[in-house]
Amino acid sequence: MESFSIPGVGGILEKRIKDTESILIQERWKEEAPNETGFKIPAGKIRAFESIFDCLRREIKEETGLEIIKIYGEEERKSSN
């Protein structure tokens, strides 16, 4: 039987305050999946008919509570369509 991949997204969150840059890395622990425990970037699966940009915004909000201000490459993608 042929298997297909499930598309997903992940984001490296960057924050700049004056001259200081930071990135967000999550420490996650799942009791039901201890082998998946560790440091991760926020990520998730794309829903049917959802754009990668909408998926990234949704996953970041679900996993961190943060609202995305800018996604690098989004404007270029919109202007090329």
The first five atom37 places (N, CA, C, CB, O) and aatype in JSON, in Angstrom:
{
  "aatype": [12, 6, 15, 13, 15, 9, 14, 7, 19, 7, 7, 9, 10, 6, 11, 1, 9, 11, 3, 16, 6, 15, 9, 10, 9, 5, 6, 1, 17, 11, 6, 6, 0, 14, 2, 6, 16, 7, 13, 11, 9, 14, 0, 7, 11, 9, 1, 0, 13, 6, 15, 9, 13, 3, 4, 10, 1, 1, 6, 9, 11, 6, 6, 16, 7, 10, 6, 9, 9, 11, 9, 18, 7, 6, 6, 6, 1, 11, 15, 15, 2],
  "atom_mask": [
    [1, 1, 1, 1, 1],
    [1, 1, 1, 1, 1],
    [1, 1, 1, 1, 1],
    [1, 1, 1, 1, 1],
    [1, 1, 1, 1, 1],
    [1, 1, 1, 1, 1],
    [1, 1, 1, 1, 1],
    [1, 1, 1, 0, 1],
    [1, 1, 1, 1, 1],
    [1, 1, 1, 0, 1],
    [1, 1, 1, 0, 1],
    [1, 1, 1, 1, 1],
    [1, 1, 1, 1, 1],
    [1, 1, 1, 1, 1],
    [1, 1, 1, 1, 1],
    [1, 1, 1, 1, 1],
    [1, 1, 1, 1, 1],
    [1, 1, 1, 1, 1],
    [1, 1, 1, 1, 1],
    [1, 1, 1, 1, 1],
    [1, 1, 1, 1, 1],
    [1, 1, 1, 1, 1],
    [1, 1, 1, 1, 1],
    [1, 1, 1, 1, 1],
    [1, 1, 1, 1, 1],
    [1, 1, 1, 1, 1],
    [1, 1, 1, 1, 1],
    [1, 1, 1, 1, 1],
    [1, 1, 1, 1, 1],
    [1, 1, 1, 1, 1],
    [1, 1, 1, 1, 1],
    [1, 1, 1, 1, 1],
    [1, 1, 1, 1, 1],
    [1, 1, 1, 1, 1],
    [1, 1, 1, 1, 1],
    [1, 1, 1, 1, 1],
    [1, 1, 1, 1, 1],
    [1, 1, 1, 0, 1],
    [1, 1, 1, 1, 1],
    [1, 1, 1, 1, 1],
    [1, 1, 1, 1, 1],
    [1, 1, 1, 1, 1],
    [1, 1, 1, 1, 1],
    [1, 1, 1, 0, 1],
    [1, 1, 1, 1, 1],
    [1, 1, 1, 1, 1],
    [1, 1, 1, 1, 1],
    [1, 1, 1, 1, 1],
    [1, 1, 1, 1, 1],
    [1, 1, 1, 1, 1],
    [1, 1, 1, 1, 1],
    [1, 1, 1, 1, 1],
    [1, 1, 1, 1, 1],
    [1, 1, 1, 1, 1],
    [1, 1, 1, 1, 1],
    [1, 1, 1, 1, 1],
    [1, 1, 1, 1, 1],
    [1, 1, 1, 1, 1],
    [1, 1, 1, 1, 1],
    [1, 1, 1, 1, 1],
    [1, 1, 1, 1, 1],
    [1, 1, 1, 1, 1],
    [1, 1, 1, 1, 1],
    [1, 1, 1, 1, 1],
    [1, 1, 1, 0, 1],
    [1, 1, 1, 1, 1],
    [1, 1, 1, 1, 1],
    [1, 1, 1, 1, 1],
    [1, 1, 1, 1, 1],
    [1, 1, 1, 1, 1],
    [1, 1, 1, 1, 1],
    [1, 1, 1, 1, 1],
    [1, 1, 1, 0, 1],
    [1, 1, 1, 1, 1],
    [1, 1, 1, 1, 1],
    [1, 1, 1, 1, 1],
    [1, 1, 1, 1, 1],
    [1, 1, 1, 1, 1],
    [1, 1, 1, 1, 1],
    [1, 1, 1, 1, 1],
    [1, 1, 1, 1, 1]
  ],
  "atom_positions": [
    [[0.85, -1.18, 0.0], [0.0, 0.0, 0.0], [0.89, 1.25, 0.0], [-0.96, 0.0, 1.23], [1.86, 1.33, 0.76]],
    [[0.56, 2.17, -0.84], [1.31, 3.42, -0.93], [0.93, 4.34, 0.23], [1.05, 4.13, -2.3], [-0.24, 4.43, 0.59]],
    [[1.92, 5.0, 0.81], [1.62, 5.94, 1.89], [2.0, 7.35, 1.45], [2.37, 5.55, 3.2], [2.9, 7.54, 0.62]],
    [[1.31, 8.33, 2.0], [1.51, 9.72, 1.65], [1.93, 10.51, 2.88], [0.24, 10.32, 1.03], [1.54, 10.18, 4.01]],
    [[2.71, 11.52, 2.66], [3.12, 12.36, 3.78], [1.98, 13.29, 4.19], [4.38, 13.18, 3.42], [1.1, 13.6, 3.39]],
    [[2.02, 13.73, 5.42], [1.06, 14.71, 5.91], [1.81, 16.03, 6.01], [0.43, 14.29, 7.31], [2.74, 16.15, 6.81]],
    [[1.42, 17.03, 5.19], [2.15, 18.29, 5.22], [2.03, 18.99, 6.58], [1.65, 19.21, 4.12], [1.0, 18.93, 7.24]],
    [[3.09, 19.64, 6.95], [3.09, 20.36, 8.22], [3.93, 21.62, 8.12], [0.0, 0.0, 0.0], [4.62, 21.86, 7.13]],
    [[3.85, 22.42, 9.16], [4.63, 23.66, 9.24], [5.31, 23.72, 10.6], [3.72, 24.91, 9.01], [4.89, 23.06, 11.56]],
    [[6.34, 24.51, 10.67], [7.02, 24.8, 11.92], [7.6, 26.19, 11.83], [0.0, 0.0, 0.0], [7.95, 26.65, 10.75]],
    [[7.71, 26.85, 12.95], [8.18, 28.22, 12.91], [9.24, 28.52, 13.94], [0.0, 0.0, 0.0], [9.16, 28.08, 15.08]],
    [[10.24, 29.27, 13.52], [11.23, 29.8, 14.45], [10.78, 31.21, 14.76], [12.7, 29.76, 13.84], [10.75, 32.08, 13.89]],
    [[10.42, 31.43, 16.02], [9.89, 32.72, 16.44], [11.03, 33.61, 16.91], [8.85, 32.55, 17.56], [11.81, 33.25, 17.8]],
    [[11.1, 34.78, 16.3], [12.15, 35.72, 16.6], [11.54, 36.97, 17.22], [12.96, 36.08, 15.34], [10.49, 37.44, 16.79]],
    [[12.22, 37.49, 18.23], [11.76, 38.71, 18.88], [12.95, 39.66, 18.95], [11.16, 38.43, 20.3], [14.05, 39.26, 19.34]],
    [[12.72, 40.92, 18.58], [13.77, 41.94, 18.68], [13.28, 43.07, 19.57], [14.16, 42.47, 17.28], [12.21, 43.63, 19.36]],
    [[14.09, 43.39, 20.55], [13.84, 44.57, 21.38], [15.15, 45.34, 21.38], [13.38, 44.18, 22.86], [16.16, 44.91, 21.94]],
    [[15.1, 46.5, 20.74], [16.31, 47.33, 20.56], [17.39, 46.5, 19.89], [16.82, 47.9, 21.93], [17.18, 46.03, 18.76]],
    [[18.52, 46.29, 20.53], [19.62, 45.54, 19.92], [19.67, 44.08, 20.36], [20.93, 46.2, 20.26], [20.63, 43.37, 20.07]],
    [[18.65, 43.63, 21.06], [18.65, 42.25, 21.57], [17.69, 41.39, 20.76], [18.27, 42.22, 23.07], [16.51, 41.73, 20.61]],
    [[18.2, 40.28, 20.23], [17.38, 39.33, 19.49], [17.24, 38.05, 20.3], [18.0, 39.03, 18.09], [18.19, 37.6, 20.94]],
    [[16.04, 37.47, 20.27], [15.78, 36.22, 20.97], [14.98, 35.3, 20.06], [15.01, 36.47, 22.31], [14.28, 35.76, 19.16]],
    [[15.1, 34.0, 20.29], [14.23, 33.04, 19.6], [13.53, 32.19, 20.66], [15.03, 32.15, 18.59], [14.04, 32.01, 21.77]],
    [[12.36, 31.66, 20.29], [11.58, 30.83, 21.2], [11.8, 29.36, 20.86], [10.08, 31.2, 21.13], [11.66, 28.95, 19.71]],
    [[12.13, 28.6, 21.87], [12.21, 27.14, 21.75], [11.37, 26.58, 22.88], [13.71, 26.62, 21.81], [11.52, 26.98, 24.03]],
    [[10.49, 25.64, 22.56], [9.63, 25.05, 23.57], [10.27, 23.81, 24.17], [8.27, 24.7, 22.98], [10.92, 23.03, 23.47]],
    [[10.08, 23.63, 25.45], [10.41, 22.36, 26.08], [9.09, 21.64, 26.28], [11.2, 22.56, 27.44], [8.22, 22.1, 27.03]],
    [[8.93, 20.5, 25.61], [7.67, 19.78, 25.66], [7.87, 18.4, 26.26], [7.05, 19.67, 24.27], [8.89, 17.75, 26.03]],
    [[6.89, 17.98, 27.04], [6.9, 16.65, 27.62], [5.52, 16.05, 27.44], [7.31, 16.68, 29.12], [4.52, 16.65, 27.84]],
    [[5.48, 14.87, 26.85], [4.21, 14.17, 26.65], [4.27, 12.85, 27.4], [3.91, 13.95, 25.13], [5.1, 11.99, 27.1]],
    [[3.4, 12.7, 28.37], [3.37, 11.46, 29.14], [3.09, 10.26, 28.24], [2.32, 11.54, 30.25], [3.65, 9.18, 28.42]],
    [[2.19, 10.47, 27.27], [1.81, 9.36, 26.39], [2.86, 9.08, 25.32], [0.48, 9.66, 25.72], [2.8, 8.04, 24.66]],
    [[3.83, 9.98, 25.13], [4.87, 9.78, 24.12], [6.21, 10.32, 24.64], [4.49, 10.47, 22.79], [6.7, 11.33, 24.14]],
    [[6.8, 9.64, 25.63], [8.04, 10.17, 26.22], [9.2, 10.28, 25.24], [8.45, 9.3, 27.37], [10.11, 11.07, 25.46]],
    [[9.19, 9.5, 24.16], [10.26, 9.6, 23.16], [10.18, 10.89, 22.35], [10.21, 8.41, 22.23], [11.15, 11.26, 21.68]],
    [[9.06, 11.58, 22.4], [8.88, 12.83, 21.69], [9.17, 14.04, 22.59], [7.47, 12.93, 21.13], [8.95, 15.18, 22.2]],
    [[9.66, 13.78, 23.78], [9.94, 14.83, 24.75], [11.25, 15.52, 24.39], [10.01, 14.25, 26.17], [12.19, 14.88, 23.91]],
    [[11.29, 16.82, 24.62], [12.53, 17.56, 24.38], [12.26, 18.98, 23.96], [0.0, 0.0, 0.0], [11.16, 19.5, 24.13]],
    [[13.28, 19.59, 23.4], [13.16, 20.96, 22.92], [12.68, 20.93, 21.48], [14.5, 21.72, 23.04], [13.21, 20.19, 20.65]],
    [[11.68, 21.74, 21.2], [11.05, 21.74, 19.88], [10.69, 23.16, 19.47], [9.8, 20.85, 19.86], [10.61, 24.07, 20.3]],
    [[10.49, 23.34, 18.17], [9.89, 24.58, 17.7], [8.4, 24.33, 17.55], [10.54, 25.07, 16.34], [7.99, 23.19, 17.31]],
    [[7.56, 25.37, 17.69], [6.12, 25.18, 17.5], [5.85, 24.68, 16.08], [5.35, 26.5, 17.78], [6.37, 25.24, 15.11]],
    [[5.04, 23.66, 15.96], [4.78, 23.07, 14.65], [3.46, 22.3, 14.67], [5.93, 22.13, 14.23], [2.91, 22.03, 15.74]],
    [[2.96, 21.96, 13.49], [1.74, 21.18, 13.4], [1.36, 20.85, 11.98], [0.0, 0.0, 0.0], [2.05, 21.23, 11.04]],
    [[0.27, 20.13, 11.84], [-0.2, 19.67, 10.53], [-1.13, 20.69, 9.88], [-0.92, 18.32, 10.68], [-1.88, 21.39, 10.55]],
    [[-1.05, 20.74, 8.56], [-1.9, 21.64, 7.78], [-3.27, 20.98, 7.59], [-1.25, 21.98, 6.4], [-3.36, 19.82, 7.19]],
    [[-4.32, 21.71, 7.88], [-5.68, 21.22, 7.67], [-6.06, 21.33, 6.19], [-6.7, 22.0, 8.55], [-5.45, 22.1, 5.44]],
    [[-7.06, 20.56, 5.8], [-7.54, 20.63, 4.41], [-7.96, 22.07, 4.07], [-8.73, 19.65, 4.2], [-8.69, 22.7, 4.82]],
    [[-7.49, 22.56, 2.95], [-7.83, 23.88, 2.41], [-7.27, 25.04, 3.23], [-9.32, 24.02, 2.31], [-7.7, 26.18, 3.05]],
    [[-6.32, 24.77, 4.11], [-5.7, 25.82, 4.92], [-4.36, 26.19, 4.28], [-5.5, 25.35, 6.41], [-3.61, 25.31, 3.86]],
    [[-4.07, 27.48, 4.2], [-2.78, 27.89, 3.65], [-1.68, 27.62, 4.67], [-2.8, 29.4, 3.26], [-1.95, 27.49, 5.87]],
    [[-0.45, 27.55, 4.2], [0.65, 27.31, 5.13], [0.78, 28.48, 6.11], [1.97, 27.11, 4.37], [1.17, 28.28, 7.26]],
    [[0.47, 29.68, 5.66], [0.58, 30.85, 6.53], [-0.5, 30.86, 7.6], [0.51, 32.13, 5.7], [-0.23, 31.17, 8.76]],
    [[-1.74, 30.51, 7.21], [-2.82, 30.42, 8.2], [-2.54, 29.29, 9.2], [-4.19, 30.18, 7.5], [-2.81, 29.44, 10.4]],
    [[-2.0, 28.18, 8.72], [-1.67, 27.06, 9.59], [-0.59, 27.47, 10.59], [-1.19, 25.85, 8.77], [-0.69, 27.16, 11.78]],
    [[0.43, 28.16, 10.12], [1.5, 28.59, 11.01], [0.97, 29.53, 12.09], [2.61, 29.27, 10.22], [1.32, 29.38, 13.27]],
    [[0.13, 30.49, 11.7], [-0.47, 31.39, 12.69], [-1.29, 30.62, 13.73], [-1.37, 32.43, 12.0], [-1.19, 30.88, 14.93]],
    [[-2.1, 29.66, 13.26], [-2.95, 28.88, 14.15], [-2.11, 28.04, 15.11], [-3.89, 27.97, 13.35], [-2.37, 28.03, 16.31]],
    [[-1.12, 27.34, 14.58], [-0.3, 26.47, 15.43], [0.48, 27.27, 16.47], [0.67, 25.67, 14.57], [0.58, 26.86, 17.63]],
    [[1.04, 28.41, 16.07], [1.78, 29.25, 17.02], [0.83, 29.71, 18.13], [2.42, 30.48, 16.3], [1.2, 29.68, 19.31]],
    [[-0.37, 30.14, 17.76], [-1.35, 30.59, 18.75], [-1.74, 29.45, 19.69], [-2.61, 31.16, 18.05], [-1.79, 29.63, 20.91]],
    [[-2.01, 28.26, 19.13], [-2.42, 27.12, 19.94], [-1.32, 26.7, 20.92], [-2.79, 25.94, 19.04], [-1.6, 26.39, 22.08]],
    [[-0.08, 26.69, 20.46], [1.01, 26.14, 21.28], [1.67, 27.16, 22.2], [2.04, 25.55, 20.38], [2.24, 26.78, 23.23]],
    [[1.6, 28.44, 21.85], [2.32, 29.44, 22.66], [1.43, 30.55, 23.18], [3.42, 30.04, 21.85], [1.79, 31.23, 24.14]],
    [[0.26, 30.75, 22.57], [-0.61, 31.87, 22.93], [-0.2, 33.17, 22.28], [0.0, 0.0, 0.0], [-0.81, 34.21, 22.52]],
    [[0.84, 33.12, 21.43], [1.35, 34.33, 20.78], [0.66, 34.59, 19.45], [2.85, 34.23, 20.57], [0.28, 33.65, 18.75]],
    [[0.52, 35.85, 19.1], [0.0, 36.26, 17.79], [1.2, 36.58, 16.88], [-0.96, 37.5, 17.91], [2.1, 37.31, 17.28]],
    [[1.2, 36.04, 15.69], [2.27, 36.29, 14.73], [2.09, 37.67, 14.11], [2.3, 35.19, 13.63], [0.99, 38.02, 13.67]],
    [[3.16, 38.44, 14.07], [3.12, 39.77, 13.46], [3.55, 39.7, 12.0], [4.04, 40.75, 14.24], [2.93, 40.32, 11.13]],
    [[4.62, 38.95, 11.72], [5.15, 38.88, 10.36], [5.7, 37.49, 10.1], [6.24, 39.96, 10.14], [6.36, 36.9, 10.95]],
    [[5.42, 36.98, 8.89], [6.0, 35.73, 8.44], [6.88, 36.07, 7.26], [4.9, 34.66, 8.07], [6.4, 36.53, 6.23]],
    [[8.18, 35.83, 7.39], [9.1, 36.13, 6.3], [8.76, 35.29, 5.08], [10.55, 35.87, 6.73], [8.62, 34.07, 5.18]],
    [[8.62, 35.94, 3.94], [8.29, 35.27, 2.69], [6.83, 35.33, 2.33], [0.0, 0.0, 0.0], [6.47, 35.04, 1.18]],
    [[5.96, 35.7, 3.25], [4.52, 35.71, 2.97], [4.17, 36.75, 1.92], [3.72, 35.98, 4.26], [3.42, 36.46, 0.99]],
    [[4.7, 37.95, 2.05], [4.39, 39.0, 1.07], [4.87, 38.66, -0.32], [5.0, 40.32, 1.5], [4.18, 38.91, -1.31]],
    [[6.06, 38.07, -0.4], [6.6, 37.66, -1.72], [5.71, 36.6, -2.35], [8.05, 37.13, -1.57], [5.48, 36.6, -3.56]],
    [[5.22, 35.69, -1.53], [4.35, 34.61, -2.04], [3.03, 35.19, -2.56], [4.07, 33.56, -0.93], [2.54, 34.77, -3.61]],
    [[2.45, 36.15, -1.83], [1.19, 36.76, -2.26], [1.37, 37.54, -3.55], [0.64, 37.68, -1.16], [0.49, 37.51, -4.42]],
    [[2.5, 38.23, -3.71], [2.71, 39.06, -4.89], [3.02, 38.22, -6.13], [3.83, 40.04, -4.65], [2.87, 38.7, -7.25]],
    [[3.45, 36.95, -5.94], [3.76, 36.11, -7.09], [2.54, 35.36, -7.61], [4.85, 35.13, -6.72], [2.61, 34.74, -8.67]],
    [[1.42, 35.39, -6.89], [0.2, 34.69, -7.34], [-0.63, 35.55, -8.24], [-0.65, 34.25, -6.16], [-1.68, 35.12, -8.71]]
  ]
}
